[in-house]
Amino acid sequence: MKVRNSLKSLRARHRNNRLVRRKGRLYVINKIQRRYKARQG
């Protein structure tokens, strides 16, 4: 999992990427391609 300042660019890398907010943190998750995972905050 990557920890990044900006997740907007990571979300655009795959069409199944979702931007999710959990416990005050932003996550990029992808159910189909599991390797696209990132966290902010």
Gaussian input, Z-matrix of N, CA and C with variables (Angstrom, degrees):
# hf/3-21g

backbone

0 1
 N
 C     1     B1
 C     2     B2     1     A1
 N     3     B3     2     A2     1     D1
 C     4     B4     3     A3     2     D2
 C     5     B5     4     A4     3     D3
 N     6     B6     5     A5     4     D4
 C     7     B7     6     A6     5     D5
 C     8     B8     7     A7     6     D6
 N     9     B9     8     A8     7     D7
 C    10    B10     9     A9     8     D8
 C    11    B11    10    A10     9     D9
 N    12    B12    11    A11    10    D10
 C    13    B13    12    A12    11    D11
 C    14    B14    13    A13    12    D12
 N    15    B15    14    A14    13    D13
 C    16    B16    15    A15    14    D14
 C    17    B17    16    A16    15    D15
 N    18    B18    17    A17    16    D16
 C    19    B19    18    A18    17    D17
 C    20    B20    19    A19    18    D18
 N    21    B21    20    A20    19    D19
 C    22    B22    21    A21    20    D20
 C    23    B23    22    A22    21    D21
 N    24    B24    23    A23    22    D22
 C    25    B25    24    A24    23    D23
 C    26    B26    25    A25    24    D24
 N    27    B27    26    A26    25    D25
 C    28    B28    27    A27    26    D26
 C    29    B29    28    A28    27    D27
 N    30    B30    29    A29    28    D28
 C    31    B31    30    A30    29    D29
 C    32    B32    31    A31    30    D30
 N    33    B33    32    A32    31    D31
 C    34    B34    33    A33    32    D32
 C    35    B35    34    A34    33    D33
 N    36    B36    35    A35    34    D34
 C    37    B37    36    A36    35    D35
 C    38    B38    37    A37    36    D36
 N    39    B39    38    A38    37    D37
 C    40    B40    39    A39    38    D38
 C    41    B41    40    A40    39    D39
 N    42    B42    41    A41    40    D40
 C    43    B43    42    A42    41    D41
 C    44    B44    43    A43    42    D42
 N    45    B45    44    A44    43    D43
 C    46    B46    45    A45    44    D44
 C    47    B47    46    A46    45    D45
 N    48    B48    47    A47    46    D46
 C    49    B49    48    A48    47    D47
 C    50    B50    49    A49    48    D48
 N    51    B51    50    A50    49    D49
 C    52    B52    51    A51    50    D50
 C    53    B53    52    A52    51    D51
 N    54    B54    53    A53    52    D52
 C    55    B55    54    A54    53    D53
 C    56    B56    55    A55    54    D54
 N    57    B57    56    A56    55    D55
 C    58    B58    57    A57    56    D56
 C    59    B59    58    A58    57    D57
 N    60    B60    59    A59    58    D58
 C    61    B61    60    A60    59    D59
 C    62    B62    61    A61    60    D60
 N    63    B63    62    A62    61    D61
 C    64    B64    63    A63    62    D62
 C    65    B65    64    A64    63    D63
 N    66    B66    65    A65    64    D64
 C    67    B67    66    A66    65    D65
 C    68    B68    67    A67    66    D66
 N    69    B69    68    A68    67    D67
 C    70    B70    69    A69    68    D68
 C    71    B71    70    A70    69    D69
 N    72    B72    71    A71    70    D70
 C    73    B73    72    A72    71    D71
 C    74    B74    73    A73    72    D72
 N    75    B75    74    A74    73    D73
 C    76    B76    75    A75    74    D74
 C    77    B77    76    A76    75    D75
 N    78    B78    77    A77    76    D76
 C    79    B79    78    A78    77    D77
 C    80    B80    79    A79    78    D78
 N    81    B81    80    A80    79    D79
 C    82    B82    81    A81    80    D80
 C    83    B83    82    A82    81    D81
 N    84    B84    83    A83    82    D82
 C    85    B85    84    A84    83    D83
 C    86    B86    85    A85    84    D84
 N    87    B87    86    A86    85    D85
 C    88    B88    87    A87    86    D86
 C    89    B89    88    A88    87    D87
 N    90    B90    89    A89    88    D88
 C    91    B91    90    A90    89    D89
 C    92    B92    91    A91    90    D90
 N    93    B93    92    A92    91    D91
 C    94    B94    93    A93    92    D92
 C    95    B95    94    A94    93    D93
 N    96    B96    95    A95    94    D94
 C    97    B97    96    A96    95    D95
 C    98    B98    97    A97    96    D96
 N    99    B99    98    A98    97    D97
 C   100   B100    99    A99    98    D98
 C   101   B101   100   A100    99    D99
 N   102   B102   101   A101   100   D100
 C   103   B103   102   A102   101   D101
 C   104   B104   103   A103   102   D102
 N   105   B105   104   A104   103   D103
 C   106   B106   105   A105   104   D104
 C   107   B107   106   A106   105   D105
 N   108   B108   107   A107   106   D106
 C   109   B109   108   A108   107   D107
 C   110   B110   109   A109   108   D108
 N   111   B111   110   A110   109   D109
 C   112   B112   111   A111   110   D110
 C   113   B113   112   A112   111   D111
 N   114   B114   113   A113   112   D112
 C   115   B115   114   A114   113   D113
 C   116   B116   115   A115   114   D114
 N   117   B117   116   A116   115   D115
 C   118   B118   117   A117   116   D116
 C   119   B119   118   A118   117   D117
 N   120   B120   119   A119   118   D118
 C   121   B121   120   A120   119   D119
 C   122   B122   121   A121   120   D120

   B1=1.4509
   B2=1.5231
   B3=1.3197
   B4=1.4525
   B5=1.5253
   B6=1.3235
   B7=1.4560
   B8=1.5205
   B9=1.3294
   B10=1.4642
   B11=1.5103
   B12=1.3434
   B13=1.4575
   B14=1.5206
   B15=1.3261
   B16=1.4594
   B17=1.5190
   B18=1.3268
   B19=1.4582
   B20=1.5228
   B21=1.3217
   B22=1.4629
   B23=1.5268
   B24=1.3415
   B25=1.4588
   B26=1.5233
   B27=1.3322
   B28=1.4745
   B29=1.5231
   B30=1.3237
   B31=1.4556
   B32=1.5295
   B33=1.3194
   B34=1.4650
   B35=1.5216
   B36=1.3257
   B37=1.4680
   B38=1.5172
   B39=1.3423
   B40=1.4644
   B41=1.5087
   B42=1.3344
   B43=1.4672
   B44=1.5117
   B45=1.3359
   B46=1.4707
   B47=1.5185
   B48=1.3215
   B49=1.4661
   B50=1.5206
   B51=1.3210
   B52=1.4579
   B53=1.5289
   B54=1.3139
   B55=1.4545
   B56=1.5185
   B57=1.3467
   B58=1.4568
   B59=1.5206
   B60=1.3308
   B61=1.4588
   B62=1.5216
   B63=1.3412
   B64=1.4573
   B65=1.5208
   B66=1.3308
   B67=1.4702
   B68=1.5221
   B69=1.3336
   B70=1.4528
   B71=1.5022
   B72=1.3102
   B73=1.4533
   B74=1.5143
   B75=1.3224
   B76=1.4530
   B77=1.5198
   B78=1.3182
   B79=1.4517
   B80=1.5166
   B81=1.3151
   B82=1.4585
   B83=1.5139
   B84=1.3466
   B85=1.4550
   B86=1.5101
   B87=1.3228
   B88=1.4499
   B89=1.5197
   B90=1.3294
   B91=1.4607
   B92=1.5286
   B93=1.3356
   B94=1.4699
   B95=1.5288
   B96=1.3532
   B97=1.4636
   B98=1.5192
   B99=1.3157
   B100=1.4605
   B101=1.5200
   B102=1.3335
   B103=1.4602
   B104=1.5215
   B105=1.3284
   B106=1.4630
   B107=1.5146
   B108=1.3136
   B109=1.4571
   B110=1.5097
   B111=1.3329
   B112=1.4632
   B113=1.5195
   B114=1.3251
   B115=1.4580
   B116=1.5204
   B117=1.3458
   B118=1.4573
   B119=1.5068
   B120=1.3514
   B121=1.4595
   B122=1.5101
   A1=109.39
   A2=115.22
   A3=120.55
   A4=110.23
   A5=116.21
   A6=121.79
   A7=106.17
   A8=116.20
   A9=120.73
   A10=111.39
   A11=115.72
   A12=121.35
   A13=110.97
   A14=116.71
   A15=120.77
   A16=109.12
   A17=115.91
   A18=119.99
   A19=112.03
   A20=116.54
   A21=119.08
   A22=111.48
   A23=116.31
   A24=119.66
   A25=111.21
   A26=116.51
   A27=119.18
   A28=111.34
   A29=116.49
   A30=119.39
   A31=110.95
   A32=116.74
   A33=121.04
   A34=112.98
   A35=118.08
   A36=119.97
   A37=113.29
   A38=117.29
   A39=120.05
   A40=108.00
   A41=117.37
   A42=118.65
   A43=113.38
   A44=118.50
   A45=121.15
   A46=113.14
   A47=117.59
   A48=120.20
   A49=110.59
   A50=115.72
   A51=121.20
   A52=109.11
   A53=115.40
   A54=121.73
   A55=108.08
   A56=117.46
   A57=122.60
   A58=108.92
   A59=117.07
   A60=121.65
   A61=108.99
   A62=116.67
   A63=121.93
   A64=109.11
   A65=115.43
   A66=121.94
   A67=111.71
   A68=116.50
   A69=120.49
   A70=115.14
   A71=117.76
   A72=121.54
   A73=109.60
   A74=116.13
   A75=121.45
   A76=108.78
   A77=116.15
   A78=121.56
   A79=109.89
   A80=116.35
   A81=122.38
   A82=105.85
   A83=116.23
   A84=119.96
   A85=108.90
   A86=115.24
   A87=121.78
   A88=108.05
   A89=115.67
   A90=119.57
   A91=112.39
   A92=117.15
   A93=120.06
   A94=110.68
   A95=116.53
   A96=120.64
   A97=107.84
   A98=117.11
   A99=121.77
   A100=113.35
   A101=118.61
   A102=119.17
   A103=113.04
   A104=117.80
   A105=120.26
   A106=109.11
   A107=116.40
   A108=121.31
   A109=107.85
   A110=116.03
   A111=119.28
   A112=108.93
   A113=114.15
   A114=120.58
   A115=108.41
   A116=114.91
   A117=120.45
   A118=108.72
   A119=116.72
   A120=121.23
   A121=113.73
   D1=133.79
   D2=177.33
   D3=-92.38
   D4=145.48
   D5=173.39
   D6=-114.06
   D7=118.00
   D8=-170.64
   D9=-130.70
   D10=160.94
   D11=174.64
   D12=-76.97
   D13=-41.09
   D14=-177.33
   D15=-122.17
   D16=124.77
   D17=-179.23
   D18=-99.91
   D19=-7.55
   D20=-176.11
   D21=-63.60
   D22=-38.34
   D23=179.87
   D24=-70.59
   D25=-34.11
   D26=179.70
   D27=-71.36
   D28=-32.71
   D29=-178.44
   D30=-66.95
   D31=-30.31
   D32=-176.48
   D33=-77.41
   D34=-4.94
   D35=-175.23
   D36=-76.21
   D37=-21.48
   D38=-178.56
   D39=-146.05
   D40=144.65
   D41=-173.19
   D42=-76.63
   D43=-12.30
   D44=177.95
   D45=-97.00
   D46=4.47
   D47=179.29
   D48=-69.70
   D49=137.72
   D50=178.57
   D51=-124.40
   D52=139.89
   D53=175.26
   D54=-95.53
   D55=116.74
   D56=-172.76
   D57=-124.33
   D58=139.15
   D59=177.20
   D60=-106.66
   D61=120.45
   D62=178.54
   D63=-136.36
   D64=126.14
   D65=175.07
   D66=54.02
   D67=41.48
   D68=177.90
   D69=75.77
   D70=8.31
   D71=179.08
   D72=-119.29
   D73=150.05
   D74=177.93
   D75=-99.94
   D76=135.38
   D77=179.63
   D78=-127.89
   D79=145.57
   D80=166.03
   D81=-106.03
   D82=120.46
   D83=178.72
   D84=-126.68
   D85=155.77
   D86=-178.87
   D87=-144.88
   D88=118.09
   D89=-177.42
   D90=-74.47
   D91=-29.18
   D92=-175.55
   D93=-86.70
   D94=-54.47
   D95=177.50
   D96=-102.96
   D97=99.96
   D98=-172.23
   D99=-67.98
   D100=-15.97
   D101=-174.91
   D102=-74.98
   D103=-14.65
   D104=178.10
   D105=-87.38
   D106=84.75
   D107=177.63
   D108=-130.49
   D109=134.02
   D110=178.66
   D111=-151.37
   D112=158.98
   D113=-179.12
   D114=-136.65
   D115=146.49
   D116=173.77
   D117=-129.44
   D118=135.41
   D119=177.35
   D120=94.86

